[in-house]
Every structure is written in C-alpha cells, then in structure tokens.
Amino acid sequence: MEKNLDSKGRWRNKIVAFRVSTEEAEQIDACVRLSGLSKQDYIIKRLTDREIVVQGNPRVYKALRNQMAAIYEELKHLEKCSEENEELLSTLRLVAETLYGLKGENE
C-alpha cells in the first residue's frame, strides 16, 4: 500500500470508502466544487465537524456560475416546489450562503 504524506507531515495510508446513490454523489460533488477544496479535504472537514471556509478563486466562481445556471434551468421547469426538489433547494441554499460569504469577504 502506498503511503501519502500530507502538508502537515502526517502519513495518510488508511483508506475510507463508502457507497452513495447517484443523486448523493452529485450533491457531494456540487458541495466540493463550491467549497474550492479537494474532495478528500472537504469530506474530512465535514466528517470531523470542522468549519469549511470558502476562499474565492476563479475555480470557485466558475463553479458558482455553473451551479446557478443549472439551478436556473431547473427552476424554469418547475411549477411548484415539492419534496422531490429538496436536493435542488439544498444546493440553492449552499450557493446563496457561499455567494453571501464571498460578498462579505470582498467588502
């Protein structure tokens, strides 16, 4: 097994894996893109209940733009909000919180 030394000098040689549905994977991937972190760092921070601080950079802004465009397309097709749209609403809340945080960062 290959060992990986992280930026804090720790050997990361343990593998943690779990299964998720396609929808859960898409939601996790969206959260990772919007955080600006690697998937590994994002999941570790979430599982260890550490704060995730989004640093504005071109990659995060592009992810926000793309996510907002996707949400806009979905909203155009919706007639009313239902439980089926809970994932979309959750992602929309995350995008709004991230944008609000980035706005505060620039002021």
MOPAC internal coordinates of N, CA, C and O (Angstrom, degrees):
PM7 1SCF
backbone

  N    0.0000 0     0.00 0     0.00 0    0    0    0
  C    1.4600 1     0.00 0     0.00 0    1    0    0
  C    1.5266 1   109.13 1     0.00 0    2    1    0
  O    1.2310 1   120.87 1   -45.73 1    3    2    1
  N    1.3202 1   115.95 1   134.27 1    3    2    1
  C    1.4591 1   121.65 1  -178.67 1    5    3    2
  C    1.5238 1   110.00 1   -80.22 1    6    5    3
  O    1.2310 1   120.77 1   -43.74 1    7    6    5
  N    1.3409 1   116.14 1   136.26 1    7    6    5
  C    1.4531 1   120.95 1   177.56 1    9    7    6
  C    1.5164 1   108.94 1   -96.02 1   10    9    7
  O    1.2310 1   120.86 1   -33.48 1   11   10    9
  N    1.3305 1   115.96 1   146.52 1   11   10    9
  C    1.4573 1   121.65 1   178.11 1   13   11   10
  C    1.5164 1   109.43 1  -123.96 1   14   13   11
  O    1.2310 1   120.69 1   -55.65 1   15   14   13
  N    1.3189 1   116.28 1   124.35 1   15   14   13
  C    1.4556 1   122.40 1   178.28 1   17   15   14
  C    1.5174 1   107.48 1   -92.11 1   18   17   15
  O    1.2310 1   120.08 1   -57.43 1   19   18   17
  N    1.3427 1   117.45 1   122.57 1   19   18   17
  C    1.4584 1   119.31 1  -179.85 1   21   19   18
  C    1.5266 1   110.87 1   -88.34 1   22   21   19
  O    1.2310 1   120.60 1     1.78 1   23   22   21
  N    1.3306 1   116.46 1  -178.22 1   23   22   21
  C    1.4668 1   121.27 1  -175.25 1   25   23   22
  C    1.5247 1   113.16 1   -66.94 1   26   25   23
  O    1.2310 1   119.87 1   163.82 1   27   26   25
  N    1.3289 1   117.85 1   -16.18 1   27   26   25
  C    1.4683 1   121.21 1   178.75 1   29   27   26
  C    1.5178 1   111.94 1  -101.46 1   30   29   27
  O    1.2310 1   120.27 1  -167.20 1   31   30   29
  N    1.3325 1   117.10 1    12.80 1   31   30   29
  C    1.4581 1   121.28 1   176.18 1   33   31   30
  C    1.5145 1   114.88 1    79.45 1   34   33   31
  O    1.2310 1   119.77 1  -163.79 1   35   34   33
  N    1.3289 1   118.04 1    16.21 1   35   34   33
  C    1.4610 1   121.06 1   179.63 1   37   35   34
  C    1.5208 1   109.41 1   -93.96 1   38   37   35
  O    1.2310 1   121.10 1   -39.00 1   39   38   37
  N    1.3283 1   115.51 1   141.00 1   39   38   37
  C    1.4597 1   119.76 1   174.17 1   41   39   38
  C    1.5125 1   108.00 1   -82.32 1   42   41   39
  O    1.2310 1   120.53 1   -58.99 1   43   42   41
  N    1.3058 1   116.58 1   121.01 1   43   42   41
  C    1.4584 1   121.01 1   178.75 1   45   43   42
  C    1.5226 1   108.09 1  -105.23 1   46   45   43
  O    1.2310 1   121.39 1   -93.47 1   47   46   45
  N    1.3219 1   114.94 1    86.53 1   47   46   45
  C    1.4585 1   119.48 1  -177.43 1   49   47   46
  C    1.5262 1   112.78 1  -115.62 1   50   49   47
  O    1.2310 1   119.97 1  -171.77 1   51   50   49
  N    1.3127 1   117.67 1     8.23 1   51   50   49
  C    1.4645 1   122.26 1   177.22 1   53   51   50
  C    1.5193 1   108.59 1   -99.96 1   54   53   51
  O    1.2310 1   120.80 1   -41.32 1   55   54   53
  N    1.3252 1   116.08 1   138.68 1   55   54   53
  C    1.4550 1   121.19 1   178.74 1   57   55   54
  C    1.5208 1   108.40 1  -109.85 1   58   57   55
  O    1.2310 1   120.58 1   -48.65 1   59   58   57
  N    1.3238 1   116.49 1   131.35 1   59   58   57
  C    1.4534 1   123.13 1   175.39 1   61   59   58
  C    1.5233 1   106.09 1  -119.84 1   62   61   59
  O    1.2310 1   120.42 1   -56.73 1   63   62   61
  N    1.3252 1   116.80 1   123.27 1   63   62   61
  C    1.4622 1   120.71 1  -178.39 1   65   63   62
  C    1.5225 1   109.49 1  -134.72 1   66   65   63
  O    1.2310 1   121.08 1   -30.10 1   67   66   65
  N    1.3147 1   115.53 1   149.90 1   67   66   65
  C    1.4593 1   120.92 1   176.67 1   69   67   66
  C    1.5158 1   109.54 1  -154.55 1   70   69   67
  O    1.2310 1   121.01 1   -20.59 1   71   70   69
  N    1.3176 1   115.67 1   159.41 1   71   70   69
  C    1.4637 1   121.30 1  -178.17 1   73   71   70
  C    1.5283 1   109.71 1   -97.38 1   74   73   71
  O    1.2310 1   121.47 1   -35.85 1   75   74   73
  N    1.3285 1   114.79 1   144.15 1   75   74   73
  C    1.4580 1   121.51 1   174.86 1   77   75   74
  C    1.5272 1   108.30 1  -137.13 1   78   77   75
  O    1.2310 1   121.05 1   -17.21 1   79   78   77
  N    1.3320 1   115.60 1   162.79 1   79   78   77
  C    1.4608 1   120.09 1   176.34 1   81   79   78
  C    1.5291 1   108.80 1   -76.38 1   82   81   79
  O    1.2310 1   120.72 1   -11.78 1   83   82   81
  N    1.3009 1   116.23 1   168.22 1   83   82   81
  C    1.4674 1   121.24 1   177.26 1   85   83   82
  C    1.5243 1   110.23 1   -59.08 1   86   85   83
  O    1.2310 1   120.66 1   136.99 1   87   86   85
  N    1.3255 1   116.35 1   -43.01 1   87   86   85
  C    1.4661 1   120.72 1  -179.68 1   89   87   86
  C    1.5280 1   111.18 1   -64.71 1   90   89   87
  O    1.2310 1   120.74 1   137.48 1   91   90   89
  N    1.3353 1   116.19 1   -42.52 1   91   90   89
  C    1.4655 1   119.44 1   178.27 1   93   91   90
  C    1.5241 1   110.70 1   -64.35 1   94   93   91
  O    1.2310 1   120.60 1   139.33 1   95   94   93
  N    1.3184 1   116.45 1   -40.67 1   95   94   93
  C    1.4726 1   120.18 1   178.90 1   97   95   94
  C    1.5196 1   110.73 1   -62.39 1   98   97   95
  O    1.2310 1   120.26 1   138.24 1   99   98   97
  N    1.3340 1   117.11 1   -41.76 1   99   98   97
  C    1.4649 1   120.61 1   178.68 1  101   99   98
  C    1.5170 1   110.96 1   -63.68 1  102  101   99
  O    1.2310 1   120.50 1   139.89 1  103  102  101
  N    1.3278 1   116.65 1   -40.11 1  103  102  101
  C    1.4629 1   120.43 1   179.41 1  105  103  102
  C    1.5292 1   110.66 1   -67.22 1  106  105  103
  O    1.2310 1   120.15 1   137.52 1  107  106  105
  N    1.3211 1   117.33 1   -42.48 1  107  106  105
  C    1.4674 1   121.03 1   177.22 1  109  107  106
  C    1.5273 1   110.03 1   -61.93 1  110  109  107
  O    1.2310 1   120.47 1   134.77 1  111  110  109
  N    1.3292 1   116.72 1   -45.23 1  111  110  109
  C    1.4651 1   120.54 1   179.83 1  113  111  110
  C    1.5261 1   111.54 1   -61.42 1  114  113  111
  O    1.2310 1   120.17 1   140.34 1  115  114  113
  N    1.3406 1   117.27 1   -39.66 1  115  114  113
  C    1.4670 1   120.49 1   177.90 1  117  115  114
  C    1.5291 1   110.50 1   -63.50 1  118  117  115
  O    1.2310 1   120.48 1   136.48 1  119  118  117
  N    1.3237 1   116.69 1   -43.52 1  119  118  117
  C    1.4710 1   120.56 1   178.83 1  121  119  118
  C    1.5229 1   110.95 1   -62.81 1  122  121  119
  O    1.2310 1   120.51 1   138.96 1  123  122  121
  N    1.3197 1   116.63 1   -41.04 1  123  122  121
  C    1.4674 1   121.10 1   179.20 1  125  123  122
  C    1.5180 1   110.01 1   -63.07 1  126  125  123
  O    1.2310 1   120.13 1   132.36 1  127  126  125
  N    1.3403 1   117.36 1   -47.64 1  127  126  125
  C    1.4752 1   120.70 1   179.78 1  129  127  126
  C    1.5185 1   111.17 1   -58.73 1  130  129  127
  O    1.2310 1   120.41 1   137.62 1  131  130  129
  N    1.3330 1   116.82 1   -42.38 1  131  130  129
  C    1.4614 1   120.89 1  -177.66 1  133  131  130
  C    1.5248 1   112.85 1   -73.44 1  134  133  131
  O    1.2310 1   120.24 1   159.73 1  135  134  133
  N    1.3235 1   117.15 1   -20.27 1  135  134  133
  C    1.4694 1   119.84 1   179.92 1  137  135  134
  C    1.5202 1   112.41 1   -81.69 1  138  137  135
  O    1.2310 1   120.54 1   153.20 1  139  138  137
  N    1.3380 1   116.57 1   -26.80 1  139  138  137
  C    1.4588 1   119.84 1  -175.87 1  141  139  138
  C    1.5188 1   112.90 1    81.33 1  142  141  139
  O    1.2310 1   120.17 1  -178.41 1  143  142  141
  N    1.3294 1   117.28 1     1.59 1  143  142  141
  C    1.4625 1   122.14 1  -179.99 1  145  143  142
  C    1.5284 1   109.54 1   -94.61 1  146  145  143
  O    1.2310 1   121.12 1   -12.70 1  147  146  145
  N    1.3289 1   115.45 1   167.30 1  147  146  145
  C    1.4560 1   119.03 1   169.88 1  149  147  146
  C    1.5303 1   107.15 1   -72.44 1  150  149  147
  O    1.2310 1   120.49 1   -20.68 1  151  150  149
  N    1.3190 1   116.68 1   159.32 1  151  150  149
  C    1.4634 1   119.91 1   179.54 1  153  151  150
  C    1.5312 1   110.07 1   -59.74 1  154  153  151
  O    1.2310 1   120.76 1   137.77 1  155  154  153
  N    1.3304 1   116.15 1   -42.23 1  155  154  153
  C    1.4643 1   120.56 1   179.57 1  157  155  154
  C    1.5262 1   110.86 1   -59.86 1  158  157  155
  O    1.2310 1   120.11 1   130.38 1  159  158  157
  N    1.3254 1   117.40 1   -49.62 1  159  158  157
  C    1.4641 1   120.40 1  -179.19 1  161  159  158
  C    1.5268 1   111.57 1   -63.83 1  162  161  159
  O    1.2310 1   120.53 1   139.65 1  163  162  161
  N    1.3315 1   116.60 1   -40.35 1  163  162  161
  C    1.4655 1   120.41 1   179.53 1  165  163  162
  C    1.5255 1   110.36 1   -61.41 1  166  165  163
  O    1.2310 1   120.26 1   130.33 1  167  166  165
  N    1.3287 1   117.10 1   -49.67 1  167  166  165
  C    1.4662 1   120.96 1  -177.44 1  169  167  166
  C    1.5303 1   110.75 1   -64.57 1  170  169  167
  O    1.2310 1   119.89 1   137.95 1  171  170  169
  N    1.3173 1   117.81 1   -42.05 1  171  170  169
  C    1.4673 1   120.24 1   178.58 1  173  171  170
  C    1.5200 1   110.31 1   -61.01 1  174  173  171
  O    1.2310 1   119.98 1   134.33 1  175  174  173
  N    1.3328 1   117.64 1   -45.67 1  175  174  173
  C    1.4681 1   120.55 1   179.96 1  177  175  174
  C    1.5242 1   111.53 1   -63.47 1  178  177  175
  O    1.2310 1   120.32 1   139.23 1  179  178  177
  N    1.3442 1   117.00 1   -40.77 1  179  178  177
  C    1.4647 1   119.38 1   179.62 1  181  179  178
  C    1.5301 1   111.27 1   -67.17 1  182  181  179
  O    1.2310 1   120.18 1   137.20 1  183  182  181
  N    1.3198 1   117.26 1   -42.80 1  183  182  181
  C    1.4584 1   120.46 1  -177.21 1  185  183  182
  C    1.5238 1   112.69 1   -71.77 1  186  185  183
  O    1.2310 1   120.14 1   151.73 1  187  186  185
  N    1.3081 1   117.34 1   -28.27 1  187  186  185
  C    1.4654 1   120.80 1   179.19 1  189  187  186
  C    1.5193 1   111.55 1   -97.16 1  190  189  187
  O    1.2310 1   120.54 1  -169.03 1  191  190  189
  N    1.3414 1   116.57 1    10.97 1  191  190  189
  C    1.4652 1   123.33 1   174.76 1  193  191  190
  C    1.5315 1   112.85 1    57.72 1  194  193  191
  O    1.2310 1   121.07 1  -142.96 1  195  194  193
  N    1.3291 1   115.57 1    37.04 1  195  194  193
  C    1.4647 1   120.20 1   174.72 1  197  195  194
  C    1.5184 1   109.53 1   -94.59 1  198  197  195
  O    1.2310 1   120.86 1   -30.15 1  199  198  197
  N    1.3079 1   115.95 1   149.85 1  199  198  197
  C    1.4615 1   121.00 1  -179.23 1  201  199  198
  C    1.5244 1   110.74 1   -67.31 1  202  201  199
  O    1.2310 1   121.30 1   -40.40 1  203  202  201
  N    1.3195 1   115.11 1   139.60 1  203  202  201
  C    1.4560 1   121.08 1   176.23 1  205  203  202
  C    1.5193 1   106.97 1  -104.73 1  206  205  203
  O    1.2310 1   120.85 1   -64.86 1  207  206  205
  N    1.3228 1   115.97 1   115.14 1  207  206  205
  C    1.4546 1   121.75 1  -179.96 1  209  207  206
  C    1.5181 1   107.56 1  -106.36 1  210  209  207
  O    1.2310 1   121.14 1   -62.41 1  211  210  209
  N    1.3309 1   115.42 1   117.59 1  211  210  209
  C    1.4611 1   120.32 1  -178.48 1  213  211  210
  C    1.5194 1   108.95 1   -83.86 1  214  213  211
  O    1.2310 1   121.06 1   -55.72 1  215  214  213
  N    1.3127 1   115.57 1   124.28 1  215  214  213
  C    1.4582 1   121.81 1   175.63 1  217  215  214
  C    1.5201 1   107.66 1   -97.77 1  218  217  215
  O    1.2310 1   120.78 1   -58.68 1  219  218  217
  N    1.3199 1   116.12 1   121.32 1  219  218  217
  C    1.4574 1   119.38 1  -179.20 1  221  219  218
  C    1.5230 1   111.29 1   -64.77 1  222  221  219
  O    1.2310 1   120.96 1   -51.81 1  223  222  221
  N    1.3069 1   115.78 1   128.19 1  223  222  221
  C    1.4618 1   121.69 1   174.90 1  225  223  222
  C    1.5218 1   107.03 1  -153.28 1  226  225  223
  O    1.2310 1   119.68 1   -11.01 1  227  226  225
  N    1.3194 1   118.21 1   168.99 1  227  226  225
  C    1.4719 1   119.78 1  -177.09 1  229  227  226
  C    1.5279 1   113.96 1   -55.48 1  230  229  227
  O    1.2310 1   120.11 1   144.46 1  231  230  229
  N    1.3254 1   117.40 1   -35.54 1  231  230  229
  C    1.4662 1   120.13 1  -179.41 1  233  231  230
  C    1.5269 1   111.23 1   -66.74 1  234  233  231
  O    1.2310 1   120.33 1   139.02 1  235  234  233
  N    1.3419 1   116.98 1   -40.98 1  235  234  233
  C    1.4589 1   121.12 1   178.98 1  237  235  234
  C    1.5272 1   110.21 1   -67.95 1  238  237  235
  O    1.2310 1   120.24 1   136.38 1  239  238  237
  N    1.3294 1   117.14 1   -43.62 1  239  238  237
  C    1.4645 1   120.09 1   179.06 1  241  239  238
  C    1.5256 1   110.94 1   -61.82 1  242  241  239
  O    1.2310 1   120.17 1   140.07 1  243  242  241
  N    1.3256 1   117.27 1   -39.93 1  243  242  241
  C    1.4701 1   120.63 1   178.27 1  245  243  242
  C    1.5259 1   110.11 1   -65.01 1  246  245  243
  O    1.2310 1   120.27 1   137.67 1  247  246  245
  N    1.3348 1   117.08 1   -42.33 1  247  246  245
  C    1.4656 1   120.86 1   178.12 1  249  247  246
  C    1.5247 1   110.78 1   -62.28 1  250  249  247
  O    1.2310 1   120.46 1   138.18 1  251  250  249
  N    1.3314 1   116.72 1   -41.82 1  251  250  249
  C    1.4651 1   120.43 1   177.88 1  253  251  250
  C    1.5267 1   110.86 1   -63.25 1  254  253  251
  O    1.2310 1   120.50 1   134.82 1  255  254  253
  N    1.3183 1   116.65 1   -45.18 1  255  254  253
  C    1.4699 1   120.79 1   179.63 1  257  255  254
  C    1.5256 1   110.65 1   -60.44 1  258  257  255
  O    1.2310 1   120.65 1   132.62 1  259  258  257
  N    1.3239 1   116.36 1   -47.38 1  259  258  257
  C    1.4647 1   120.52 1  -178.98 1  261  259  258
  C    1.5268 1   111.66 1   -65.11 1  262  261  259
  O    1.2310 1   120.67 1   139.96 1  263  262  261
  N    1.3276 1   116.33 1   -40.04 1  263  262  261
  C    1.4686 1   119.81 1   179.91 1  265  263  262
  C    1.5220 1   110.22 1   -66.81 1  266  265  263
  O    1.2310 1   120.05 1   139.13 1  267  266  265
  N    1.3216 1   117.51 1   -40.87 1  267  266  265
  C    1.4607 1   120.43 1   178.57 1  269  267  266
  C    1.5266 1   110.79 1   -64.97 1  270  269  267
  O    1.2310 1   119.84 1   141.95 1  271  270  269
  N    1.3319 1   117.91 1   -38.05 1  271  270  269
  C    1.4685 1   121.03 1   177.73 1  273  271  270
  C    1.5273 1   110.32 1   -64.05 1  274  273  271
  O    1.2310 1   120.41 1   138.59 1  275  274  273
  N    1.3327 1   116.82 1   -41.41 1  275  274  273
  C    1.4667 1   120.82 1   178.85 1  277  275  274
  C    1.5267 1   110.79 1   -66.06 1  278  277  275
  O    1.2310 1   120.40 1   138.96 1  279  278  277
  N    1.3186 1   116.84 1   -41.04 1  279  278  277
  C    1.4633 1   120.89 1   178.68 1  281  279  278
  C    1.5246 1   109.72 1   -64.98 1  282  281  279
  O    1.2310 1   120.30 1   137.88 1  283  282  281
  N    1.3131 1   117.03 1   -42.12 1  283  282  281
  C    1.4646 1   120.59 1   178.45 1  285  283  282
  C    1.5273 1   111.27 1   -59.13 1  286  285  283
  O    1.2310 1   120.73 1   136.52 1  287  286  285
  N    1.3311 1   116.21 1   -43.48 1  287  286  285
  C    1.4701 1   119.99 1   178.62 1  289  287  286
  C    1.5257 1   111.07 1   -62.65 1  290  289  287
  O    1.2310 1   120.52 1   138.92 1  291  290  289
  N    1.3292 1   116.62 1   -41.08 1  291  290  289
  C    1.4683 1   120.25 1   178.18 1  293  291  290
  C    1.5267 1   110.70 1   -65.05 1  294  293  291
  O    1.2310 1   120.49 1   136.76 1  295  294  293
  N    1.3228 1   116.66 1   -43.24 1  295  294  293
  C    1.4627 1   120.33 1  -178.27 1  297  295  294
  C    1.5199 1   111.84 1   -64.09 1  298  297  295
  O    1.2310 1   120.20 1   148.07 1  299  298  297
  N    1.3122 1   117.22 1   -31.93 1  299  298  297
  C    1.4580 1   120.14 1   178.54 1  301  299  298
  C    1.5303 1   110.82 1   -64.66 1  302  301  299
  O    1.2310 1   120.16 1   153.43 1  303  302  301
  N    1.3242 1   117.30 1   -26.57 1  303  302  301
  C    1.4667 1   121.44 1  -177.86 1  305  303  302
  C    1.5310 1   113.41 1   -92.65 1  306  305  303
  O    1.2310 1   120.43 1   171.78 1  307  306  305
  N    1.3062 1   116.79 1    -8.22 1  307  306  305
  C    1.4684 1   119.78 1  -176.68 1  309  307  306
  C    1.5242 1   111.00 1   -91.90 1  310  309  307
  O    1.2310 1   120.89 1   -41.38 1  311  310  309
  N    1.2969 1   115.90 1   138.62 1  311  310  309
  C    1.4610 1   119.45 1   175.01 1  313  311  310
  C    1.5165 1   110.52 1   -97.18 1  314  313  311
  O    1.2310 1   120.87 1   145.55 1  315  314  313
  N    1.3118 1   115.94 1   -34.45 1  315  314  313
  C    1.4577 1   119.59 1   177.39 1  317  315  314
  C    1.5204 1   108.77 1  -153.00 1  318  317  315
  O    1.2310 1   121.19 1   -20.33 1  319  318  317
  N    1.2923 1   115.33 1   159.67 1  319  318  317
  C    1.4641 1   121.33 1  -178.52 1  321  319  318
  C    1.5272 1   108.99 1   -82.66 1  322  321  319
  O    1.2310 1   120.45 1   -44.12 1  323  322  321
  N    1.3106 1   116.75 1   135.88 1  323  322  321
  C    1.4571 1   121.85 1   177.53 1  325  323  322
  C    1.5208 1   108.81 1  -141.39 1  326  325  323
  O    1.2310 1   120.85 1    -1.27 1  327  326  325
  N    1.3204 1   115.99 1   178.73 1  327  326  325
  C    1.4625 1   120.39 1   179.19 1  329  327  326
  C    1.5224 1   111.64 1   -61.58 1  330  329  327
  O    1.2310 1   120.06 1   150.43 1  331  330  329
  N    1.3259 1   117.49 1   -29.57 1  331  330  329
  C    1.4584 1   121.06 1   179.89 1  333  331  330
  C    1.5243 1   111.34 1   -61.87 1  334  333  331
  O    1.2310 1   120.57 1   156.48 1  335  334  333
  N    1.3118 1   116.51 1   -23.52 1  335  334  333
  C    1.4558 1   121.63 1  -176.67 1  337  335  334
  C    1.5285 1   112.34 1   -97.20 1  338  337  335
  O    1.2310 1   120.22 1  -168.83 1  339  338  337
  N    1.3125 1   117.19 1    11.17 1  339  338  337
  C    1.4612 1   120.86 1  -176.54 1  341  339  338
  C    1.5336 1   111.58 1   -61.31 1  342  341  339
  O    1.2310 1   119.99 1   141.57 1  343  342  341
  N    1.3423 1   117.62 1   -38.43 1  343  342  341
  C    1.4657 1   120.43 1   178.78 1  345  343  342
  C    1.5205 1   110.63 1   -64.07 1  346  345  343
  O    1.2310 1   120.43 1   138.50 1  347  346  345
  N    1.3248 1   116.78 1   -41.50 1  347  346  345
  C    1.4568 1   121.17 1   177.64 1  349  347  346
  C    1.5269 1   110.49 1   -62.65 1  350  349  347
  O    1.2310 1   120.55 1   136.02 1  351  350  349
  N    1.3228 1   116.56 1   -43.98 1  351  350  349
  C    1.4632 1   119.80 1   178.86 1  353  351  350
  C    1.5197 1   111.40 1   -64.56 1  354  353  351
  O    1.2310 1   120.50 1   141.65 1  355  354  353
  N    1.3198 1   116.66 1   -38.35 1  355  354  353
  C    1.4599 1   120.74 1   177.73 1  357  355  354
  C    1.5285 1   111.01 1   -62.54 1  358  357  355
  O    1.2310 1   120.72 1   135.72 1  359  358  357
  N    1.3273 1   116.22 1   -44.28 1  359  358  357
  C    1.4636 1   120.44 1   178.52 1  361  359  358
  C    1.5224 1   110.34 1   -65.96 1  362  361  359
  O    1.2310 1   120.15 1   140.50 1  363  362  361
  N    1.3314 1   117.33 1   -39.50 1  363  362  361
  C    1.4561 1   121.21 1   178.95 1  365  363  362
  C    1.5324 1   110.71 1   -62.29 1  366  365  363
  O    1.2310 1   120.45 1   138.18 1  367  366  365
  N    1.3325 1   116.74 1   -41.82 1  367  366  365
  C    1.4681 1   120.23 1   177.13 1  369  367  366
  C    1.5264 1   110.76 1   -61.46 1  370  369  367
  O    1.2310 1   120.33 1   136.79 1  371  370  369
  N    1.3449 1   116.98 1   -43.21 1  371  370  369
  C    1.4638 1   121.17 1   179.77 1  373  371  370
  C    1.5273 1   110.56 1   -62.40 1  374  373  371
  O    1.2310 1   120.16 1   135.80 1  375  374  373
  N    1.3262 1   117.29 1   -44.20 1  375  374  373
  C    1.4605 1   121.17 1   179.48 1  377  375  374
  C    1.5256 1   109.91 1   -62.62 1  378  377  375
  O    1.2310 1   120.45 1   135.07 1  379  378  377
  N    1.3318 1   116.75 1   -44.93 1  379  378  377
  C    1.4617 1   120.84 1  -179.52 1  381  379  378
  C    1.5256 1   110.87 1   -62.09 1  382  381  379
  O    1.2310 1   120.14 1   135.94 1  383  382  381
  N    1.3312 1   117.34 1   -44.06 1  383  382  381
  C    1.4650 1   121.02 1   178.92 1  385  383  382
  C    1.5252 1   110.99 1   -63.21 1  386  385  383
  O    1.2310 1   120.94 1   139.39 1  387  386  385
  N    1.3270 1   115.81 1   -40.61 1  387  386  385
  C    1.4673 1   120.18 1   179.78 1  389  387  386
  C    1.5189 1   110.67 1   -66.13 1  390  389  387
  O    1.2310 1   120.55 1   134.22 1  391  390  389
  N    1.3245 1   116.55 1   -45.78 1  391  390  389
  C    1.4639 1   119.97 1   178.49 1  393  391  390
  C    1.5266 1   110.89 1   -62.04 1  394  393  391
  O    1.2310 1   120.17 1   138.33 1  395  394  393
  N    1.3276 1   117.28 1   -41.67 1  395  394  393
  C    1.4557 1   121.10 1   178.63 1  397  395  394
  C    1.5310 1   110.39 1   -61.92 1  398  397  395
  O    1.2310 1   120.63 1   137.51 1  399  398  397
  N    1.3337 1   116.40 1   -42.49 1  399  398  397
  C    1.4642 1   120.67 1   178.72 1  401  399  398
  C    1.5124 1   111.85 1   -65.16 1  402  401  399
  O    1.2310 1   119.99 1   139.02 1  403  402  401
  N    1.3297 1   117.62 1   -40.98 1  403  402  401
  C    1.4614 1   120.69 1   178.87 1  405  403  402
  C    1.5157 1   110.85 1   -68.05 1  406  405  403
  O    1.2310 1   120.24 1   143.44 1  407  406  405
  N    1.3205 1   117.14 1   -36.56 1  407  406  405
  C    1.4603 1   120.42 1   177.21 1  409  407  406
  C    1.5143 1   110.10 1   -61.17 1  410  409  407
  O    1.2310 1   120.33 1   134.61 1  411  410  409
  N    1.3277 1   116.97 1   -45.39 1  411  410  409
  C    1.4634 1   121.63 1   178.86 1  413  411  410
  C    1.5162 1   112.27 1   -63.94 1  414  413  411
  O    1.2310 1   120.45 1   148.70 1  415  414  413
  N    1.3319 1   116.75 1   -31.30 1  415  414  413
  C    1.4543 1   122.41 1   179.90 1  417  415  414
  C    1.5294 1   110.92 1   -67.11 1  418  417  415
  O    1.2310 1   120.65 1   146.03 1  419  418  417
  N    1.3424 1   116.37 1   -33.97 1  419  418  417
  C    1.4623 1   121.02 1  -175.73 1  421  419  418
  C    1.5108 1   113.24 1   -87.59 1  422  421  419
  O    1.2310 1   119.43 1   171.52 1  423  422  421
  N    1.3196 1   118.70 1    -8.48 1  423  422  421
  C    1.4641 1   120.61 1  -177.81 1  425  423  422
  C    1.4910 1   112.44 1   -96.04 1  426  425  423
  O    1.2310 1   120.10 1   180.00 1  427  426  425

